Amino acid sequence: MMYSFDQLNCGGEMKNPPQGMHAINSCTHPRMPALHHHRSSSTTNQDEAIKELMKTHDPILLFVSRLLDADTARDASALYAWCRRLDEITDDPSSDVATIQPRLSDWERRFDMICRNEPVDDMDRALAMYVQRNDDLELSPFVDMISGMKEDTVQNRTISNMAELDEYAYQVAGTVGLMLLPLLKANVEQSRDAAIALGKAIQLINILRDASPDVALGRVYLPQDMLKAQGVSTEDVLQLKSSPEYRKVVAAVADHAEALLMEAEMGKSTLPGVGPLFVQIIVELYREYLIKLEQIGYDNLNLSGERVKINTIQKLMASFKATTKVLSQQ
């Protein structure tokens, strides 16, 4: 890595890392004077570019972001753009490991520049503004996310067991929950566990949804020990063989994801304002994917290479269910 951190926030204050979080030292560079936030044609173009990213890759997040006020939604979009572009570096099907690794190192360098208020482009500038406006924003989740992405830069990526899968899910998605807490004006210590649980649940469900596209990249994220216990080999998965034994493993991981959704659901009350509704809608939307997986018998491998999807009506019904739940609890 370009720098070594211990758990910290942008001002260099040490924090206690959650279980499973990698230890890092202090920020390489001190907090710099805040960038002035003003609307300009550049900012408008940046906002539109981020919206297009969300519309293409994560329409659910674009839908949910409409619950937030304009400034909060803009900061959430800046976080999203940084994470999405990092993900695209790792998942670029046209690049090999030798190409991806230096690109990730360059992304680390760019994040270091964001910390110093020296953004490379408009999307980096949007994140720099968010970083500078939030003194209690921890930088360690950003570093942990890059570390998780580095784990994918190997040929034939596999996961040994559920503990390793949980750690990976924290790195690449639980971290996002931590990044969002200052934006939602949450008490970070009270909301930390639920935020991590929600991020991990989303990642596990996306892994189950994306089994076929991941196979095309040579990746099998289901725990190897669970597959072997069912007599399923990595080669079977790479050949898209969806046996009853394979589907038992998918069901087990889905059950674990549901348990994490329930943990996030129970912890949503620690959030102020629209936070509980924001969380409940995400929970219900991703729960719909688990229902869809159950309906298709946990057969998430298909020759077309498509991910498991839900339709617009299902999304609207999930949002209605979430709203009803939150209102009944008030």
Sequence and secondary structure as in RCSB ss.txt:
>XXXX:A:sequence
MMYSFDQLNCGGEMKNPPQGMHAINSCTHPRMPALHHHRSSSTTNQDEAIKELMKTHDPILLFVSRLLDADTARD
ASALYAWCRRLDEITDDPSSDVATIQPRLSDWERRFDMICRNEPVDDMDRALAMYVQRNDDLELSPFVDMISGMK
EDTVQNRTISNMAELDEYAYQVAGTVGLMLLPLLKANVEQSRDAAIALGKAIQLINILRDASPDVALGRVYLPQD
MLKAQGVSTEDVLQLKSSPEYRKVVAAVADHAEALLMEAEMGKSTLPGVGPLFVQIIVELYREYLIKLEQIGYDN
LNLSGERVKINTIQKLMASFKATTKVLSQQ
>XXXX:A:secstr
      SBBTT  B    TT       SS           HHHHHHHHHHHHHHHHH HHHHHHHTTS HHHHHH
HHHHHHHHHHHHHHHT TT  HHHHHHHHHHHHHHHHHHHTT  SSHHHHHHHHHHHH TT BSHHHHHHHHHHH
HT SSSEEE SHHHHHHHHIIIIIHHHHHHTTTTT  HHHHHHHHHHHHHHHHHHHHHHTHHHHHHTTEEEEEHH
HHHHTT  HHHHHTT   HHHHHHHHHHHHHHHHHHHHHHHHGGGS TTHHHHHHHHHHHHHHHHHHHHHTTT  
  TT       HHHHHHHHHHHHHHHHHT 
